[in-house]
Amino acid sequence: MDNTTTEAGSVTGGVRLLLRLEGLTLFVGMTVLYGVWGGSWWVYAILFLAPDLSFAGYAFGPKEGAVIYNAAHSYMAPVALMTAGFATAEPLVLSIAMIWLAHIGIDRALGYGLKYQAGFGFTHMGRIGKAKSPQT
């Protein structure tokens, strides 16, 4: 398989690298912005892993787990939250949005993508875990 094709919906090669670099950029950008914003680092530390509580959705099965995990790891909700925070000038809302986006960014930088219903290890950025394929 060459670097321009996908297998089971996952990206490979340069596109995968670009997605990981975008994630790293988002993580660094939101963390720096949070610091410039003057947010509490205690709040950052406490809330940074909060989206990972969505793992609990897998207790209901792989389909439900993927839906719940993806809802917590998609850009849609935190960007909407950030927009609302700017519109209402609510510092806590903006802080939560920045932390949430930073979390998603580091996940993408580490290769953790949105999940397919086939199971937790099947992501849009490639397989993760023990059954990881050699080209990802």
N, C-alpha and C positions, 0 to 999 in steps of 0.2 A: 504494500500500500504506500502510495506516495504522500507527501506532506500537504497535498491540496485536497485530499478526500476525507470523508468522515466515515466512521464505522459506528453503527448503532446510535447515530445522532451526536457523537462526541467529536470534538475538534482535535486536530493534531498539528504538529509542526509549528510553523511561524505564527499561525492564527492562535494556537493555544498559548504560545509565549506572549503574544500581544495581549490576550485576555488576562494572563497572570500579571503582566506589567501594568495594565489598567487597574487591576485590583490593588496592587501595591501603591500606585499613584493615589487611588481613592483613600486607602488606609492612611498614608502619610499626610495627604491633604486635609482630611477631616480631623486627624489628630493634631496637626499644627493649627488648624483653624480653631479647634476646641481650646487649645492652649492660649492662642491670641485672644479668643473670646473671654478667657478668664474663668473657664469652667472648673469645677472642683474635680481634682484628680481622684478623690475618693468615689465620687459619683461615677466617673469614667470607669474605674476599676470594678465597681459593683455591677454596672449595667453592661459592660463590654461583652460578657458571655451570655447575657440574657436571651438573645435570639437562639442560642443552642438549647434552651429548654424545649424548643420545638421538636427535638429528638423524641420526646415522650409520645409524639403522635404515632410513632412506629409501633407502639403497644396495640394500636387498633388495626394494624396491618400495613403492608407496603404501600398500597394505594393511598390510604388515608395519611400515612406518615409522610409520603412525598408531597401531598397537597399542603399539609400543615408546615412542613419544613420549608417548602418553596415560598409559602406566604410570608414566612419570617426572614427569608434570605433573598427576596426579590427587591429591587430598587424602588418599586412602586410605593409601598407604604412609607418608608422613611423620607422619600422625596416629597410626598404629599404632606407628611408631618412637618418637614422643613419649610415648605411653602406656607403652611398654616402658621408656623412659628414666626416667620417673617411678617405675614399679614397681620397677625395679632400682637406682634412685638413681645412674645412670651419667651423669656430666656430659657426656662426649663424645657419647653417644647423644642426649641432649637438645639439645646444640649443633647436631648435624647436622640433627635434625628442625626446629629453629627456622630454620636457614639454608635448608633445603629449602622450608619453607612460605613464607619471605620471597621466595624466587625465584618460586614459583608466584604469589604475590600480585602481584609487580611485573609478571609476564607478563600476568595478567588485567587489571591497571590499564592496561597499554599496549594491550589489545585482543587479545592472543594467547590464543586459547582452545584447547580440546581439539580434536583433528583428526578430520575425516571421512576415509574411505578414498578419496575423490575426488581428494585431493592435499593438499599442505601448506597451501595457501592457503585451504582450506575448513575453517572452525572453527565451534564452537558459538556464538561471539560475532560471527560475520560473516566476510566475505571479507577476506583480507589480501593485500597485494602489489599488483602492477600491475593485476590484473583486479578490483580492489575495486569493489563496487557503490556507486552514489551514495547510497543510503539507509543505509549502515552507517558 
